[in-house]
Amino acid sequence: MSSSEAARRWHKADDYVRQAYRKTPWKFPKGSIRKFGKQLVVTKRGMEVVTGMTEDEAATEQHKFDNGNHRIAQ
């Protein structure tokens, strides 16, 4: 999937994948991210490893934030 689609599906900032790849490329498993021209393409597995959560977990994690700005105490 494209880096922007991956960021959206994991509820991250639009440039999350690009920033993560620029700062810590070694965190992505071999073959999980590839650049086509200026476009970054990342696998589901790559996102799971870098973020430390599955897509479903990321959706659940998003609900722990109040209006997307503040973490709700648990």
N, C-alpha and C positions, 0 to 999 in steps of 0.2 A: 504494500500500500504506500501511498505517498507520505512524506513526512508530516504534512499538514493534516492529512486524514488520520494518521496514527495519533498525532497530538490531540485531535478532537475526540477520538475514540477513547483515549486514556485521560481525558479531561485535563489536558495540559495546555500551556501557552502555545500559540501557533508556531513559534520558533523553537520549541522544546527539543525536538530531535536534532535539528541543525546545531543548536548550542551544545547539546550533550555530545554529539559526534565531534564537534570542533574541540571541545575541552577534554573529553575522555574517550577517544575512539577505541581504546583497548577494552572497554566494558561491553562492547557489542560482540557477540559470538561471531566467529569467522563465517562469512557468507550471509550474515543477517542484515547487512546494510550495503547499499551500492549506490554509486553516483552515476547518473545518466545526464551528461552535460551539467546543468546547474540543478537538476532535480535529484533529490535523495529519495530512495525507495528502501523501506525497512520491512522486515518480516514481523509477524506476530510474536514469534519467539524472541526476536531482538528486543522488542518493546517490553516483553515480560521480564527479560533479564535486566535491562537497564532501569526500569521503573521498580522492579521487585514485586510486581503484582500483575495478575491476569487482567484482562479487559473487564470481566465481571467484578473483580475486586475493586478496580479503579472506579467503576460506576457506583459501587457501594460506598467507597471512600469519599466520593464527591458529596454524598448526602450527609457527611459529618461536618460539612462547612455551612455556616449560616450566611446566606446570600452570596456565597462564593468568596467571601472576604475574611471571615473569622472562623477559627476552629471552635467547634462546640465542645465544651468540657464533658468528659464522660466519667 
